[in-house]
Structure formats: structure tokens, C-alpha cells
Amino acid sequence: MFKQAKNIDTAFKHVRGFTLIVITGCILLSCYALYKSFRLVSEMQAKVYVLANGKAIEAFASDRKENIPVEAKDHIRTFHRLFFTLDPDEKVITSNITKALYLADGAAKREYDNLSEGGFYSNIISANISQQIAVDSIHLDLSAYPYAFRCFATQRIIRTTSIVSRSLVTEGYLRNVSRSDNNPHGFLIERWATLENKDLKIENR
């Protein structure tokens, strides 16, 4: 009888030990599954699919700090393209300038007012002149805020009899603002000024 009781006690200990092992294994497996699930959900949330021309293109979400150089340079490039791309059409000029002025502070508005009062835009329209710009490089200093920049570009002024190439160098500062439809990068150009704007060459047509 004592031997039977001893066997029952031993069997109970074995069952209890086995049960503890199984429970511990289940807990560890559940924790691992939860960890992997949360990680997978986070990875999926970081992926965005953009539909372009009928094709799904994968995009990745990232922190703003990682994109500051790219977004800042594109903001500067977009502003200069809108401000300096002109055609002999008042509606085109007004549309481009309006979009450009959302990207900069009063310094750009003052420059536009000076050009307008000097008859620059009227001359563009009356003489059927087109102006194009190509941004060659942008130097951006991210070591101090607001971020200082210097933009180097080339202008082409297309007249009926000639094409004039001009060098353009501007500088300014970028500060953060809220993103909007009119300002998708969330930057504002401050203290914008033209440092150089001189002829490089003139080609006869």
C-alpha cells in the first residue's frame, strides 16, 4: 500500500512537472507570437502603396528628420521654378507667382512688387518673351536653424530674335511651418535675396 502511494506521488510530481513545462512553453510561444504580430503590423503600417498610371508603387513612411535635406531642396527648387518660369500670358504668370508666394515670406512678395512696378511682367507679355530656369545646385546648411541655403541656377530668356543665358544665385533661410495643399513640404523661405543675376551668353535665333 505504501509502495502504491509512493508511485502515485511520483506520478503526480511527473505530471505536475510536465504541466509546468507545457504551460511555460505556451506562455513563451504566445509572447513570441504577439511580438512578431506587433512587429509585422508596424512594418505594414510603414508601407504605403501609391497608384500612379495604373501601377501600384510601394512607398515607405519615415521620420521627417530623415527627409529634411530632400524636402528642403525640393521646396527651394519648386519656389524658383514657379517664380522664374514665365510665359507671355498674364494668367500663367499670375498662377505661377501666386503658388510661389505661398512658399516664401514677404521678401519674395517685395521682389515681385518691385518687378511688377518696374514693368518687367508687362514687358514679358508685350514682347512675347519666355523665361525658363534650371536649378544647377543647392547648398543647404542643416547645422543651424533656420536652415541657410544658397541656390545656383541658370536662366534662359527666349526672345523672338535671341536666347539669353543668365546665371542666377540666390540665398535665404528655411523655417518649418504646417503642411498644406499650398505648401506640401512644410517649409517657408525667409530673407530671400538675389546675389547674382548676370548674362552668360547671347545666341541669335
Phi and psi in degrees as GROMACS dihedral restraints (atoms count N, CA, C in turn):
[ dihedral_restraints ]
;  ai    aj    ak    al  type     phi  dphi    fc
    3     4     5     6     1   -64.1    20    10
    4     5     6     7     1   -37.4    20    10
    6     7     8     9     1   -65.2    20    10
    7     8     9    10     1   -39.4    20    10
    9    10    11    12     1   -66.3    20    10
   10    11    12    13     1   -41.4    20    10
   12    13    14    15     1   -64.2    20    10
   13    14    15    16     1   -38.7    20    10
   15    16    17    18     1   -64.6    20    10
   16    17    18    19     1   -40.3    20    10
   18    19    20    21     1   -64.2    20    10
   19    20    21    22     1   -40.6    20    10
   21    22    23    24     1   -64.4    20    10
   22    23    24    25     1   -41.4    20    10
   24    25    26    27     1   -64.6    20    10
   25    26    27    28     1   -42.6    20    10
   27    28    29    30     1   -64.0    20    10
   28    29    30    31     1   -43.8    20    10
   30    31    32    33     1   -62.6    20    10
   31    32    33    34     1   -38.5    20    10
   33    34    35    36     1   -64.0    20    10
   34    35    36    37     1   -41.0    20    10
   36    37    38    39     1   -63.5    20    10
   37    38    39    40     1   -40.4    20    10
   39    40    41    42     1   -64.2    20    10
   40    41    42    43     1   -44.5    20    10
   42    43    44    45     1   -63.8    20    10
   43    44    45    46     1   -41.9    20    10
   45    46    47    48     1   -63.9    20    10
   46    47    48    49     1   -43.1    20    10
   48    49    50    51     1   -63.8    20    10
   49    50    51    52     1   -42.6    20    10
   51    52    53    54     1   -64.2    20    10
   52    53    54    55     1   -39.6    20    10
   54    55    56    57     1   -64.2    20    10
   55    56    57    58     1   -42.2    20    10
   57    58    59    60     1   -61.7    20    10
   58    59    60    61     1   -40.5    20    10
   60    61    62    63     1   -63.1    20    10
   61    62    63    64     1   -44.3    20    10
   63    64    65    66     1   -63.2    20    10
   64    65    66    67     1   -44.3    20    10
   66    67    68    69     1   -64.1    20    10
   67    68    69    70     1   -43.2    20    10
   69    70    71    72     1   -61.7    20    10
   70    71    72    73     1   -43.1    20    10
   72    73    74    75     1   -61.8    20    10
   73    74    75    76     1   -41.0    20    10
   75    76    77    78     1   -64.6    20    10
   76    77    78    79     1   -40.5    20    10
   78    79    80    81     1   -64.5    20    10
   79    80    81    82     1   -46.0    20    10
   81    82    83    84     1   -62.5    20    10
   82    83    84    85     1   -42.3    20    10
   84    85    86    87     1   -64.2    20    10
   85    86    87    88     1   -40.6    20    10
   87    88    89    90     1   -65.5    20    10
   88    89    90    91     1   -42.9    20    10
   90    91    92    93     1   -62.1    20    10
   91    92    93    94     1   -42.9    20    10
   93    94    95    96     1   -63.2    20    10
   94    95    96    97     1   -42.9    20    10
   96    97    98    99     1   -64.0    20    10
   97    98    99   100     1   -41.2    20    10
   99   100   101   102     1   -64.0    20    10
  100   101   102   103     1   -43.2    20    10
  102   103   104   105     1   -60.1    20    10
  103   104   105   106     1   -47.4    20    10
  105   106   107   108     1   -64.9    20    10
  106   107   108   109     1   -36.5    20    10
  108   109   110   111     1   -65.2    20    10
  109   110   111   112     1   -47.0    20    10
  111   112   113   114     1   -63.3    20    10
  112   113   114   115     1   -39.0    20    10
  114   115   116   117     1   -65.8    20    10
  115   116   117   118     1   -40.7    20    10
  117   118   119   120     1   -65.6    20    10
  118   119   120   121     1   -40.9    20    10
  120   121   122   123     1   -63.4    20    10
  121   122   123   124     1   -41.6    20    10
  123   124   125   126     1   -62.9    20    10
  124   125   126   127     1   -41.5    20    10
  126   127   128   129     1   -65.6    20    10
  127   128   129   130     1   -39.0    20    10
  129   130   131   132     1   -69.1    20    10
  130   131   132   133     1   -35.4    20    10
  132   133   134   135     1   -70.5    20    10
  133   134   135   136     1   -23.3    20    10
  135   136   137   138     1   -80.2    20    10
  136   137   138   139     1    -7.8    20    10
  138   139   140   141     1  -103.9    20    10
  139   140   141   142     1   134.5    20    10
  141   142   143   144     1  -127.4    20    10
  142   143   144   145     1   136.8    20    10
  144   145   146   147     1  -108.5    20    10
  145   146   147   148     1   122.4    20    10
  147   148   149   150     1  -107.3    20    10
  148   149   150   151     1   132.6    20    10
  150   151   152   153     1   -92.4    20    10
  151   152   153   154     1   115.0    20    10
  153   154   155   156     1  -132.8    20    10
  154   155   156   157     1   121.6    20    10
  156   157   158   159     1    53.7    20    10
  157   158   159   160     1    39.4    20    10
  159   160   161   162     1    79.2    20    10
  160   161   162   163     1     5.3    20    10
  162   163   164   165     1  -118.3    20    10
  163   164   165   166     1   138.9    20    10
  165   166   167   168     1   -85.9    20    10
  166   167   168   169     1   119.4    20    10
  168   169   170   171     1  -111.5    20    10
  169   170   171   172     1   130.4    20    10
  171   172   173   174     1   -82.1    20    10
  172   173   174   175     1   131.6    20    10
  174   175   176   177     1  -122.9    20    10
  175   176   177   178     1   158.2    20    10
  177   178   179   180     1  -121.0    20    10
  178   179   180   181     1   134.2    20    10
  180   181   182   183     1   -79.7    20    10
  181   182   183   184     1   144.9    20    10
  183   184   185   186     1  -151.0    20    10
  184   185   186   187     1   167.9    20    10
  186   187   188   189     1   -69.4    20    10
  187   188   189   190     1   152.3    20    10
  189   190   191   192     1   -61.4    20    10
  190   191   192   193     1   -34.6    20    10
  192   193   194   195     1   -59.0    20    10
  193   194   195   196     1   -34.8    20    10
  195   196   197   198     1   -70.0    20    10
  196   197   198   199     1   -25.8    20    10
  198   199   200   201     1  -103.4    20    10
  199   200   201   202     1     0.2    20    10
  201   202   203   204     1   -55.8    20    10
  202   203   204   205     1   -49.0    20    10
  204   205   206   207     1   -59.6    20    10
  205   206   207   208     1   -43.1    20    10
  207   208   209   210     1   -67.9    20    10
  208   209   210   211     1   -48.2    20    10
  210   211   212   213     1   -66.7    20    10
  211   212   213   214     1   -39.8    20    10
  213   214   215   216     1   -63.9    20    10
  214   215   216   217     1   -44.8    20    10
  216   217   218   219     1   -66.4    20    10
  217   218   219   220     1   -38.2    20    10
  219   220   221   222     1   -67.6    20    10
  220   221   222   223     1   -35.4    20    10
  222   223   224   225     1   -62.2    20    10
  223   224   225   226     1   -46.8    20    10
  225   226   227   228     1   -63.3    20    10
  226   227   228   229     1   -44.5    20    10
  228   229   230   231     1   -62.5    20    10
  229   230   231   232     1   -43.0    20    10
  231   232   233   234     1   -64.1    20    10
  232   233   234   235     1   -43.7    20    10
  234   235   236   237     1   -59.0    20    10
  235   236   237   238     1   -48.1    20    10
  237   238   239   240     1   -65.9    20    10
  238   239   240   241     1   -37.8    20    10
  240   241   242   243     1   -62.6    20    10
  241   242   243   244     1   -45.5    20    10
  243   244   245   246     1   -69.1    20    10
  244   245   246   247     1   -39.2    20    10
  246   247   248   249     1   -73.5    20    10
  247   248   249   250     1   -34.6    20    10
  249   250   251   252     1  -108.0    20    10
  250   251   252   253     1    -4.3    20    10
  252   253   254   255     1   -89.1    20    10
  253   254   255   256     1   111.7    20    10
  255   256   257   258     1  -131.1    20    10
  256   257   258   259     1   145.6    20    10
  258   259   260   261     1  -132.8    20    10
  259   260   261   262     1   159.5    20    10
  261   262   263   264     1   -73.7    20    10
  262   263   264   265     1    60.4    20    10
  264   265   266   267     1  -147.1    20    10
  265   266   267   268     1   117.6    20    10
  267   268   269   270     1   -60.2    20    10
  268   269   270   271     1   -37.6    20    10
  270   271   272   273     1   -67.7    20    10
  271   272   273   274     1   -38.8    20    10
  273   274   275   276     1   -65.4    20    10
  274   275   276   277     1   -44.3    20    10
  276   277   278   279     1   -62.6    20    10
  277   278   279   280     1   -47.3    20    10
  279   280   281   282     1   -62.1    20    10
  280   281   282   283     1   -42.3    20    10
  282   283   284   285     1   -63.0    20    10
  283   284   285   286     1   -47.2    20    10
  285   286   287   288     1   -65.1    20    10
  286   287   288   289     1   -44.4    20    10
  288   289   290   291     1   -65.5    20    10
  289   290   291   292     1   -40.7    20    10
  291   292   293   294     1   -59.4    20    10
  292   293   294   295     1   -45.2    20    10
  294   295   296   297     1   -64.5    20    10
  295   296   297   298     1   -39.2    20    10
  297   298   299   300     1   -66.4    20    10
  298   299   300   301     1   -37.9    20    10
  300   301   302   303     1   -70.0    20    10
  301   302   303   304     1   -18.6    20    10
  303   304   305   306     1   -70.0    20    10
  304   305   306   307     1   -19.7    20    10
  306   307   308   309     1   -96.7    20    10
  307   308   309   310     1    -4.2    20    10
  309   310   311   312     1  -140.5    20    10
  310   311   312   313     1   168.7    20    10
  312   313   314   315     1   -90.9    20    10
  313   314   315   316     1  -159.5    20    10
  315   316   317   318     1   -63.7    20    10
  316   317   318   319     1   -19.0    20    10
  318   319   320   321     1   -62.6    20    10
  319   320   321   322     1   -40.2    20    10
  321   322   323   324     1   -68.9    20    10
  322   323   324   325     1   -38.4    20    10
  324   325   326   327     1   -64.0    20    10
  325   326   327   328     1   -39.8    20    10
  327   328   329   330     1   -64.3    20    10
  328   329   330   331     1   -39.9    20    10
  330   331   332   333     1   -63.2    20    10
  331   332   333   334     1   -43.0    20    10
  333   334   335   336     1   -63.0    20    10
  334   335   336   337     1   -43.9    20    10
  336   337   338   339     1   -62.6    20    10
  337   338   339   340     1   -40.4    20    10
  339   340   341   342     1   -63.1    20    10
  340   341   342   343     1   -44.8    20    10
  342   343   344   345     1   -65.1    20    10
  343   344   345   346     1   -39.7    20    10
  345   346   347   348     1   -67.0    20    10
  346   347   348   349     1   -44.3    20    10
  348   349   350   351     1   -66.1    20    10
  349   350   351   352     1   -30.0    20    10
  351   352   353   354     1   -79.8    20    10
  352   353   354   355     1     0.6    20    10
  354   355   356   357     1    80.5    20    10
  355   356   357   358     1    15.0    20    10
  357   358   359   360     1   -62.4    20    10
  358   359   360   361     1   -49.1    20    10
  360   361   362   363     1   -71.2    20    10
  361   362   363   364     1   -34.1    20    10
  363   364   365   366     1   -63.7    20    10
  364   365   366   367     1   -38.2    20    10
  366   367   368   369     1   -67.8    20    10
  367   368   369   370     1   -37.3    20    10
  369   370   371   372     1   -58.6    20    10
  370   371   372   373     1   -44.6    20    10
  372   373   374   375     1   -72.3    20    10
  373   374   375   376     1   -47.9    20    10
  375   376   377   378     1   -68.2    20    10
  376   377   378   379     1   -32.4    20    10
  378   379   380   381     1   -95.7    20    10
  379   380   381   382     1     5.3    20    10
  381   382   383   384     1    54.0    20    10
  382   383   384   385     1    51.0    20    10
  384   385   386   387     1  -100.0    20    10
  385   386   387   388     1   139.2    20    10
  387   388   389   390     1  -114.8    20    10
  388   389   390   391     1   142.6    20    10
  390   391   392   393     1  -127.4    20    10
  391   392   393   394     1   130.1    20    10
  393   394   395   396     1  -123.9    20    10
  394   395   396   397     1   157.1    20    10
  396   397   398   399     1  -137.3    20    10
  397   398   399   400     1   142.1    20    10
  399   400   401   402     1  -126.4    20    10
  400   401   402   403     1   118.3    20    10
  402   403   404   405     1   -78.8    20    10
  403   404   405   406     1   119.4    20    10
  405   406   407   408     1   -82.9    20    10
  406   407   408   409     1   -46.2    20    10
  408   409   410   411     1  -160.0    20    10
  409   410   411   412     1   157.4    20    10
  411   412   413   414     1  -132.9    20    10
  412   413   414   415     1   123.7    20    10
  414   415   416   417     1   -99.3    20    10
  415   416   417   418     1   122.1    20    10
  417   418   419   420     1  -122.6    20    10
  418   419   420   421     1   129.5    20    10
  420   421   422   423     1  -106.7    20    10
  421   422   423   424     1   108.1    20    10
  423   424   425   426     1   -96.9    20    10
  424   425   426   427     1     7.7    20    10
  426   427   428   429     1   -78.2    20    10
  427   428   429   430     1   -18.6    20    10
  429   430   431   432     1  -139.9    20    10
  430   431   432   433     1   147.5    20    10
  432   433   434   435     1  -112.1    20    10
  433   434   435   436     1   135.6    20    10
  435   436   437   438     1   -68.5    20    10
  436   437   438   439     1   155.3    20    10
  438   439   440   441     1   -78.2    20    10
  439   440   441   442     1   122.2    20    10
  441   442   443   444     1   -81.5    20    10
  442   443   444   445     1   146.2    20    10
  444   445   446   447     1  -142.7    20    10
  445   446   447   448     1   158.8    20    10
  447   448   449   450     1  -137.2    20    10
  448   449   450   451     1   128.3    20    10
  450   451   452   453     1  -112.3    20    10
  451   452   453   454     1   130.0    20    10
  453   454   455   456     1  -113.0    20    10
  454   455   456   457     1   124.3    20    10
  456   457   458   459     1  -142.8    20    10
  457   458   459   460     1   168.0    20    10
  459   460   461   462     1  -125.3    20    10
  460   461   462   463     1   128.5    20    10
  462   463   464   465     1  -100.7    20    10
  463   464   465   466     1   145.4    20    10
  465   466   467   468     1  -122.5    20    10
  466   467   468   469     1   118.6    20    10
  468   469   470   471     1  -105.9    20    10
  469   470   471   472     1   110.8    20    10
  471   472   473   474     1   -99.2    20    10
  472   473   474   475     1   110.6    20    10
  474   475   476   477     1  -104.7    20    10
  475   476   477   478     1   174.0    20    10
  477   478   479   480     1   -67.4    20    10
  478   479   480   481     1   -26.0    20    10
  480   481   482   483     1  -112.7    20    10
  481   482   483   484     1   -12.8    20    10
  483   484   485   486     1  -156.4    20    10
  484   485   486   487     1   164.1    20    10
  486   487   488   489     1  -123.6    20    10
  487   488   489   490     1   119.7    20    10
  489   490   491   492     1  -104.5    20    10
  490   491   492   493     1   128.6    20    10
  492   493   494   495     1  -102.8    20    10
  493   494   495   496     1   130.2    20    10
  495   496   497   498     1  -129.3    20    10
  496   497   498   499     1   145.8    20    10
  498   499   500   501     1   -89.8    20    10
  499   500   501   502     1   142.2    20    10
  501   502   503   504     1  -133.1    20    10
  502   503   504   505     1   126.2    20    10
  504   505   506   507     1  -127.9    20    10
  505   506   507   508     1   123.5    20    10
  507   508   509   510     1  -128.4    20    10
  508   509   510   511     1   163.9    20    10
  510   511   512   513     1  -144.7    20    10
  511   512   513   514     1   163.7    20    10
  513   514   515   516     1   178.1    20    10
  514   515   516   517     1  -165.7    20    10
  516   517   518   519     1  -133.1    20    10
  517   518   519   520     1   151.7    20    10
  519   520   521   522     1  -114.8    20    10
  520   521   522   523     1   133.3    20    10
  522   523   524   525     1  -126.5    20    10
  523   524   525   526     1   156.5    20    10
  525   526   527   528     1   -78.4    20    10
  526   527   528   529     1   137.9    20    10
  528   529   530   531     1  -137.9    20    10
  529   530   531   532     1   175.1    20    10
  531   532   533   534     1   -69.2    20    10
  532   533   534   535     1   144.4    20    10
  534   535   536   537     1   -74.5    20    10
  535   536   537   538     1   148.0    20    10
  537   538   539   540     1  -155.6    20    10
  538   539   540   541     1   176.1    20    10
  540   541   542   543     1   -63.1    20    10
  541   542   543   544     1   -33.0    20    10
  543   544   545   546     1   -82.6    20    10
  544   545   546   547     1   -18.7    20    10
  546   547   548   549     1  -140.9    20    10
  547   548   549   550     1    75.0    20    10
  549   550   551   552     1   -68.3    20    10
  550   551   552   553     1   -21.6    20    10
  552   553   554   555     1   -82.9    20    10
  553   554   555   556     1   -20.1    20    10
  555   556   557   558     1    73.9    20    10
  556   557   558   559     1    34.0    20    10
  558   559   560   561     1  -126.0    20    10
  559   560   561   562     1   156.9    20    10
  561   562   563   564     1  -133.1    20    10
  562   563   564   565     1   128.5    20    10
  564   565   566   567     1   -80.9    20    10
  565   566   567   568     1   127.9    20    10
  567   568   569   570     1  -119.4    20    10
  568   569   570   571     1   154.9    20    10
  570   571   572   573     1    48.9    20    10
  571   572   573   574     1    43.0    20    10
  573   574   575   576     1   -74.1    20    10
  574   575   576   577     1   133.8    20    10
  576   577   578   579     1  -147.6    20    10
  577   578   579   580     1   148.4    20    10
  579   580   581   582     1   -93.1    20    10
  580   581   582   583     1   123.0    20    10
  582   583   584   585     1   -92.7    20    10
  583   584   585   586     1   -32.6    20    10
  585   586   587   588     1  -151.5    20    10
  586   587   588   589     1   137.9    20    10
  588   589   590   591     1  -156.1    20    10
  589   590   591   592     1    87.7    20    10
  591   592   593   594     1  -132.1    20    10
  592   593   594   595     1   157.0    20    10
  594   595   596   597     1   -69.0    20    10
  595   596   597   598     1   140.4    20    10
  597   598   599   600     1  -105.3    20    10
  598   599   600   601     1   -47.4    20    10
  600   601   602   603     1  -159.3    20    10
  601   602   603   604     1   158.1    20    10
  603   604   605   606     1  -126.3    20    10
  604   605   606   607     1   125.8    20    10
  606   607   608   609     1  -111.6    20    10
  607   608   609   610     1   130.3    20    10
  609   610   611   612     1   -79.3    20    10
  610   611   612   613     1   143.9    20    10
